[in-house]
Amino acid sequence: MQIHISFDYELFFGNASGSAQKCILEPTQKLIDIATKHKVPFIFFVDAGYLLQLKNNKHNSVCKSDYDAISKQLKLLVSLGHEIGLHIHPHWEDCRFENNQWQINTTRYKLACFNEIEVENIVTKYHHAIIDIIEKPCQTFRAGGWCVQPFEFIKKALIKNNIFIDSSVYHEGFHDSEAHSYNFLAAPNKSSWQFENDPSEENILGQFKEIAISNDKIPPFFYWKLYFKMRTNPLVYKPIGDGSWLVDKKRIYKHFYTPTNHFACADGYFASRLKGLLKYLEKQNHDKMMILSHPKSMATYSFETLDNFIALAKNKGHQICKIVEGSDAN
């Protein structure tokens, strides 16, 4: 099995965005250490709108310092053989840096909030914000908040940027809120497929490829355990990031009394489910496992658990590899 371990490289989008140091730089360095130890590559989907905002605000010393530090780390990631993908949260179009902090506005959280010309401009300029730093184009895309639908808003822009691989979909994923929405209920229960007009609908003649995020159905008891562990031992289980999530309280409360269609994840205590999910995917004869996590949401527990998971997966003969040039796995 090819195992893709991916991270959305970004700040928080709630009431507090958090700092670049605690949400991105520090936890990513810990991930670099783990990857180097095991000689494996990770995939980092970089929130390019944030990069562009930092660059446009370099007259501010904080933004300049963060931009320079993040640029240095991204160059390091590339030099070490990690993959950089394009990650787009278009709400950065409406965010401002004031009083030495980001004023986050998620009114237009998904690309579907913009017209086709605006989307093409956003995707292209965000993509070039990454290219300007790592000096090579991205070949993979992940929509911010999984908001990859309706795909017609994104399709032409991705073609223009020569990006034909998406990794935004997970089987039975569904969410509908004012901030963002997606519907993957019809998505195949497969590791990957070709598509054309909707990433959740397989089309063997489609020019795009979906590398699906592995799904994980989580029972309510897990969230009770998560709540207990976060309250009783926050130093171990609390995320290293110093910001706050964009919260949908109704959705959170629902987790405590009904099974949740989630995805493979190394964030916090969710990392405890990786070994069991790998075993399940082995029995189902899946050829890929895609893990989606966030440097900002990693905790002491999740770093340790991810370390152990990689050792286990390699001992079982699986390949930890990039999406592009997956055969280059260690």
C-alpha positions as CSV (number, residue, x, y, z in Angstrom):
1,M,0.0,0.0,0.0
2,Q,1.1,3.5,-0.7
3,I,0.6,5.7,2.3
4,H,0.4,9.5,1.8
5,I,0.9,11.6,4.9
6,S,-0.3,15.1,4.2
7,F,-0.6,18.3,6.2
8,D,-2.6,21.5,5.5
9,Y,0.0,24.1,6.2
10,E,-2.0,27.0,7.5
11,L,-3.2,29.2,10.4
12,F,-6.5,29.0,12.3
13,F,-9.5,30.8,10.9
14,G,-11.6,31.3,14.1
15,N,-11.6,34.2,16.5
16,A,-7.8,34.0,16.7
17,S,-5.6,33.0,13.8
18,G,-2.6,32.1,16.0
19,S,1.0,32.8,15.2
20,A,3.1,31.5,12.3
21,Q,5.6,30.3,14.9
22,K,3.3,28.1,16.9
23,C,0.8,27.1,14.2
24,I,3.2,26.4,11.3
25,L,7.0,26.8,11.9
26,E,7.5,25.0,15.2
27,P,5.2,22.0,14.6
28,T,6.4,21.6,11.0
29,Q,10.0,21.4,12.2
30,K,8.9,18.5,14.5
31,L,7.4,16.8,11.5
32,I,10.6,17.3,9.5
33,D,12.5,15.6,12.4
34,I,10.1,12.6,12.3
35,A,10.3,12.3,8.5
36,T,14.1,12.6,8.5
37,K,14.3,9.9,11.2
38,H,12.3,7.4,9.1
39,K,13.7,8.7,5.7
40,V,10.2,9.3,4.3
41,P,8.5,12.2,2.5
42,F,5.5,14.1,3.6
43,I,3.1,16.2,1.6
44,F,2.4,19.8,2.6
45,F,-0.6,21.6,1.1
46,V,0.4,25.2,1.5
47,D,-2.2,27.8,2.2
48,A,-1.0,30.1,-0.6
49,G,-3.5,33.0,0.1
50,Y,-1.7,33.4,3.4
51,L,1.6,33.6,1.7
52,L,0.4,36.2,-0.7
53,Q,-1.0,38.3,2.1
54,L,2.2,38.1,4.0
55,K,4.1,39.2,0.9
56,N,1.7,42.1,0.2
57,N,2.2,43.3,3.8
58,K,6.0,43.0,4.0
59,H,6.1,46.7,4.9
60,N,5.0,45.4,8.3
61,S,7.9,44.0,10.3
62,V,5.8,41.1,11.6
63,C,4.6,40.0,8.2
64,K,8.1,40.4,6.7
65,S,9.6,38.2,9.5
66,D,6.9,35.5,9.1
67,Y,7.2,35.6,5.3
68,D,10.9,35.2,5.4
69,A,10.7,32.4,8.0
70,I,8.0,30.5,6.1
71,S,9.9,30.9,2.8
72,K,13.0,29.4,4.4
73,Q,11.1,26.5,5.7
74,L,9.3,25.8,2.4
75,K,12.6,25.8,0.6
76,L,14.0,23.4,3.3
77,L,11.0,21.1,2.8
78,V,11.6,20.9,-1.0
79,S,15.3,20.3,-0.5
80,L,14.5,17.4,1.8
81,G,12.3,15.8,-0.8
82,H,8.9,16.6,0.6
83,E,6.0,17.5,-1.8
84,I,4.4,20.9,-1.9
85,G,0.7,21.1,-3.0
86,L,-1.6,24.1,-3.6
87,H,-4.1,24.7,-0.9
88,I,-6.6,27.5,-1.3
89,H,-8.7,29.3,1.3
90,P,-10.0,32.2,-0.8
91,H,-11.3,34.1,2.3
92,W,-7.8,35.6,2.4
93,E,-9.1,38.0,-0.2
94,D,-11.1,39.7,2.6
95,C,-8.6,39.4,5.5
96,R,-6.5,42.2,6.7
97,F,-3.5,42.6,9.0
98,E,-4.3,45.3,11.6
99,N,-2.8,46.1,15.0
100,N,-0.3,43.3,14.5
101,Q,-2.8,40.6,14.1
102,W,-4.9,39.1,11.3
103,Q,-8.6,40.1,11.0
104,I,-10.1,36.9,9.6
105,N,-13.2,37.3,7.5
106,T,-14.7,34.0,6.3
107,T,-17.8,35.4,4.6
108,R,-16.4,34.2,1.3
109,Y,-14.8,30.9,2.5
110,K,-15.1,28.8,-0.7
111,L,-14.2,29.5,-4.3
112,A,-17.8,29.1,-5.3
113,C,-18.4,32.5,-3.6
114,F,-16.5,34.1,-6.5
115,N,-17.2,34.2,-10.2
116,E,-15.3,32.3,-12.8
117,I,-12.9,35.1,-13.7
118,E,-12.2,35.8,-10.1
119,V,-11.5,32.2,-9.4
120,E,-9.0,31.9,-12.2
121,N,-7.2,35.0,-10.9
122,I,-7.2,33.7,-7.3
123,V,-5.9,30.2,-8.3
124,T,-3.2,31.6,-10.5
125,K,-1.9,34.3,-8.2
126,Y,-2.0,32.0,-5.2
127,H,-0.1,29.3,-7.2
128,H,2.5,31.8,-8.2
129,A,2.9,32.9,-4.5
130,I,4.2,29.3,-3.9
131,I,6.3,29.2,-7.2
132,D,8.0,32.5,-6.2
133,I,9.3,30.7,-3.1
134,I,10.1,27.1,-4.1
135,E,10.8,27.9,-7.8
136,K,8.7,25.0,-9.1
137,P,5.0,24.6,-9.8
138,C,2.6,22.5,-7.8
139,Q,1.0,19.4,-9.3
140,T,-1.6,18.7,-6.7
141,F,-4.5,20.7,-5.2
142,R,-6.6,20.6,-2.1
143,A,-9.6,22.9,-1.6
144,G,-9.8,24.8,1.7
145,G,-12.4,23.3,4.0
146,W,-12.9,20.5,1.4
147,C,-15.0,23.0,-0.6
148,V,-14.1,21.6,-4.1
149,Q,-17.7,21.8,-5.3
150,P,-19.2,23.0,-7.6
151,F,-16.1,22.0,-9.5
152,E,-16.9,24.1,-12.6
153,F,-15.8,27.1,-10.6
154,I,-12.3,25.6,-10.3
155,K,-11.9,23.4,-13.3
156,K,-10.6,25.9,-15.9
157,A,-8.4,27.6,-13.3
158,L,-6.7,24.3,-12.5
159,I,-6.3,23.5,-16.2
160,K,-4.7,26.8,-16.8
161,N,-2.2,26.1,-13.9
162,N,-1.5,22.6,-15.2
163,I,-2.9,20.9,-12.1
164,F,-4.8,17.7,-12.7
165,I,-4.6,15.9,-9.3
166,D,-7.0,16.7,-6.5
167,S,-7.1,15.4,-2.9
168,S,-10.2,17.0,-1.3
169,V,-12.7,14.2,-1.2
170,Y,-13.4,11.6,1.5
171,H,-16.0,8.9,1.2
172,E,-19.4,9.8,2.7
173,G,-18.1,13.2,3.7
174,F,-20.9,15.8,4.0
175,H,-21.1,19.3,5.5
176,D,-23.5,22.2,5.0
177,S,-23.0,25.4,6.9
178,E,-23.0,29.1,6.2
179,A,-19.2,29.2,6.0
180,H,-18.6,26.1,3.9
181,S,-20.2,23.0,2.4
182,Y,-19.4,19.9,0.5
183,N,-21.2,16.7,-0.5
184,F,-19.2,13.5,-1.1
185,L,-22.0,11.0,-0.3
186,A,-21.9,9.6,-3.8
187,A,-18.1,9.3,-3.9
188,P,-16.7,5.8,-4.6
189,N,-15.3,3.8,-1.7
190,K,-12.0,3.7,-3.4
191,S,-8.5,5.1,-3.0
192,S,-8.4,7.0,-6.3
193,W,-10.3,7.5,-9.5
194,Q,-10.5,9.7,-12.6
195,F,-13.1,12.4,-12.8
196,E,-14.1,15.3,-15.0
197,N,-16.8,17.6,-13.7
198,D,-17.2,16.6,-10.0
199,P,-14.4,15.0,-7.9
200,S,-16.9,12.8,-6.1
201,E,-18.2,11.2,-9.4
202,E,-15.9,8.7,-11.1
203,N,-15.4,9.1,-14.9
204,I,-12.8,6.8,-16.4
205,L,-12.3,9.2,-19.3
206,G,-11.9,12.2,-17.0
207,Q,-8.7,14.2,-17.2
208,F,-8.4,14.8,-13.5
209,K,-7.4,12.3,-10.8
210,E,-8.8,12.2,-7.3
211,I,-6.5,10.8,-4.6
212,A,-9.1,10.3,-1.9
213,I,-8.6,11.1,1.8
214,S,-9.1,7.8,3.6
215,N,-12.5,7.9,5.4
216,D,-12.9,6.9,9.1
217,K,-16.3,6.3,10.7
218,I,-15.9,7.4,14.3
219,P,-18.2,6.3,17.1
220,P,-19.5,8.8,19.7
221,F,-17.5,7.2,22.5
222,F,-14.3,8.4,20.9
223,Y,-15.3,12.1,21.3
224,W,-16.2,11.5,25.0
225,K,-12.7,10.1,25.4
226,L,-11.2,13.0,23.4
227,Y,-13.0,15.6,25.6
228,F,-11.8,13.8,28.8
229,K,-8.2,13.6,27.7
230,M,-8.1,17.3,26.6
231,R,-9.5,18.4,29.9
232,T,-7.3,16.1,32.2
233,N,-4.0,16.2,30.3
234,P,-3.9,19.2,28.0
235,L,-0.1,19.2,27.9
236,V,-0.1,15.9,26.0
237,Y,-3.3,16.2,23.9
238,K,-3.8,19.9,23.3
239,P,-2.7,21.1,19.9
240,I,0.5,23.0,19.7
241,G,-1.1,25.8,17.7
242,D,-2.1,29.0,19.5
243,G,-5.2,29.9,17.5
244,S,-8.9,28.8,17.5
245,W,-10.9,26.8,15.0
246,L,-13.7,28.0,12.9
247,V,-16.5,26.4,15.0
248,D,-19.8,24.8,14.0
249,K,-21.2,24.1,17.4
250,K,-24.2,22.1,16.2
251,R,-21.9,19.8,14.3
252,I,-19.6,19.4,17.3
253,Y,-22.4,18.5,19.7
254,K,-23.7,15.9,17.2
255,H,-20.4,14.0,17.5
256,F,-21.2,13.1,21.1
257,Y,-24.3,11.1,20.2
258,T,-24.1,9.8,16.6
259,P,-21.3,8.2,14.5
260,T,-19.3,10.6,12.5
261,N,-18.0,10.3,8.9
262,H,-14.5,11.6,9.4
263,F,-11.2,11.0,7.7
264,A,-7.8,9.5,8.5
265,C,-6.0,12.1,10.7
266,A,-3.0,12.5,13.0
267,D,-4.3,15.7,14.7
268,G,-4.3,15.4,18.5
269,Y,-6.0,12.2,19.8
270,F,-7.3,11.4,16.3
271,A,-3.8,9.9,15.7
272,S,-4.8,7.0,18.0
273,R,-7.1,5.7,15.2
274,L,-4.4,5.4,12.5
275,K,-3.2,1.9,13.3
276,G,-6.7,0.5,13.3
277,L,-7.6,2.3,10.1
278,L,-4.5,0.9,8.4
279,K,-5.6,-2.6,9.4
280,Y,-9.1,-2.0,8.0
281,L,-7.8,-0.7,4.7
282,E,-5.5,-3.7,4.4
283,K,-8.5,-6.0,4.8
284,Q,-10.4,-4.0,2.2
285,N,-7.4,-4.3,-0.2
286,H,-7.0,-0.6,-0.7
287,D,-3.9,0.4,-2.6
288,K,-3.5,3.8,-0.9
289,M,-4.0,5.4,2.4
290,M,-4.3,9.2,2.5
291,I,-3.9,10.9,5.9
292,L,-4.9,14.6,6.3
293,S,-3.6,16.5,9.3
294,H,-2.5,20.0,10.2
295,P,0.8,21.2,11.8
296,K,-1.3,23.6,13.9
297,S,-3.4,20.8,15.3
298,M,-0.6,18.4,16.2
299,A,0.0,17.7,19.9
300,T,2.7,15.9,21.9
301,Y,0.6,12.7,21.7
302,S,0.1,12.9,17.9
303,F,3.8,13.5,17.2
304,E,4.7,10.4,19.2
305,T,1.8,8.3,17.7
306,L,2.7,9.3,14.1
307,D,6.3,8.3,14.8
308,N,5.2,4.9,15.9
309,F,2.7,4.5,13.1
310,I,5.3,5.2,10.4
311,A,7.6,2.6,12.0
312,L,4.7,0.0,12.0
313,A,3.7,0.8,8.4
314,K,7.3,0.4,7.1
315,N,7.8,-2.8,9.0
316,K,4.6,-4.2,7.3
317,G,6.1,-3.3,3.9
318,H,4.0,-0.3,3.1
319,Q,5.5,2.7,1.3
320,I,5.3,6.2,2.7
321,C,5.5,8.3,-0.4
322,K,4.5,11.5,-2.2
323,I,1.5,11.7,-4.5
324,V,3.5,12.7,-7.5
325,E,6.4,10.3,-8.3
326,G,4.9,7.9,-5.7
327,S,7.3,5.3,-6.9
328,D,10.2,7.3,-5.4
329,A,9.1,6.0,-2.0
330,N,11.7,5.1,0.6
